[in-house]
Amino acid sequence: MSLGLNKTKHRILSVKSTQKITKAMEMVATVKLKKFKDAMDQNSYFASEIEKQMADLFAHDEQAGTHYGKLNPNARGNLYIVITSNLGLCAGYNNALFKYVDTLITPNDTIAPIGSKGLAHFQHDEKYQRLTTSYAELNLSTEAAAIEKMAQQIKDQFNDGRYQKIILVYTKYINSLNFLPTTYQMLPVALTYTPDPEEAYCPPIYEPSARQMIHSLMPYYLASVFYSKLVEAELSEQASRRTAMDSANDNADELLDKLTVEYNKARQNAITQQITEVVSGANAQQ
């Protein structure tokens, strides 16, 4: 067998080997996609209800909103908590986030990446001068206590006047093929209040007061927001990875078809040449 045939055969075997990996990764991503879609659906009711309750409390705070609803006037910059992935091979998932963050930040802003990809990106670029790694290792495997601790830290940092705003940057899931980097303002709280028509006849009474309930519920609200956006970001990551692996499998099929045709053509030419040589040798002996 000629050198060219051997080379083509090895390329075919190499592509098939790689395709086995990408098909396995696509299957894993598909399973995880369903898992996180179910998790998001299960969490959505609680998340929307606690947002509604917080919006109601702010609307009924007789002192026109606590400081949780106002900018810190003495703070110079914002804190951007950016949820990225820990693994690669998810197409442009992380790069889209990085480009989006660049459109948001100013020199006075601080970035707090979550996920090893984000940590590596922001640490190795000198333009990100204000960086905190406090939350880098948080993920969905993290115990609830760690997420609650983070929520408490965020609340304390805002109370101390360290940041004007605390904003979560994550990838919003639209469908299995579409996902978009977006933001959610955690503090100050910026929720839309939708009045209940029944409240005109029976307004709610908060004991001891709406303001005290806001202070009590704030850590749970922040933890709920963070968890729900973390689930949605993970869902978007798996959708992006499945799409990337599906595309890789299609490309592998195309390449295999091309290489197979090339191999068969070269093999046919080699056989034809061998037959020609045998016939020529036989004719020469006559």
C-alpha positions, 0 to 999 in steps of 0.5 A, a space after each residue: 500500500 502506498 504512502 498516500 493511502 496509508 496517510 489517508 487511512 490514518 486520517 480516517 481513523 483519526 476523524 472516527 476516533 474524534 467523532 466518538 468523543 464528540 458524539 459522547 459529549 453531545 449525548 452527555 450535554 443533551 442529558 444535562 440540558 434536560 436536567 437543568 431545564 427541569 431544575 429551572 422550571 422547578 425553581 421558576 415559581 419560587 423565584 418569581 414569587 419572592 421577586 413579587 413579594 419584594 416588589 410588593 414590600 418596596 411599593 408599600 414601604 411607608 418611608 418611600 423605599 429603603 436604601 436597598 432601593 437607592 444608589 450608594 451616592 459615595 461609591 465610585 463604581 459597580 460590582 459585576 459578578 460574571 457567571 462563566 463556565 468551568 469547562 470549554 468546548 461550548 462554542 462562543 459561550 464564554 467569548 460572548 460573555 467577555 465581549 458583553 462585559 467589555 461594553 459594560 465596565 468602566 475603570 472604576 468597576 470591579 469584576 467578580 468572575 464565577 467559573 475557571 474560564 472567566 477567572 483565567 480570562 480576567 486575571 490574564 488581561 491587564 485592562 481588568 485592574 479591579 478583580 475579586 476572586 471571592 466567588 470564583 469557585 461557586 457553582 451548582 454543586 456548592 452547598 446552599 450555605 455557601 450561596 447564602 453566605 455569598 448573598 450576605 456578603 453582597 448585602 454587607 458590601 452594598 450596605 458599607 457603600 462599597 459599590 453603587 450597583 451590584 450586577 449579575 452578568 449571565 447568559 439568558 436561556 431563550 431556547 436550545 439554539 438561542 441564548 444571550 448574555 444579559 444583566 440582572 441588577 441585584 442591588 439596588 433592587 429594581 423590581 417592577 410592581 404590579 398592583 393587585 386590583 383587590 388591594 384597592 378594597 383590602 390593602 395588605 398589612 405588614 407586621 411589624 412593617 414593610 421595611 423590617 420585612 425587606 431587611 429580613 427577606 433581603 438575604 433570601 431574595 439575593 440567594 434566590 436570584 443568584 441560584 436561579 441565574 446560575 441554573 439558567 447560565 448552566 442550562 445555556 452552557 449545556 445548550 451551547 455545548 450540545 450545539 457545538 458538538 452537533 456541529 462537530 459531528 456534522 463536520 466529521 461526517 463531511 470530512 469522512 465522506 471526503 476522505 473515503 472518496 479520496 481513499 477509494 479513488 487512490 486505492 482504485 488508482 493503485 490497483 489499476 497501476 498494479 494491473 498495468 504493471 503486471 500486464 506490461 511485464 507479461 507482454 514484455 516476456 512474450 
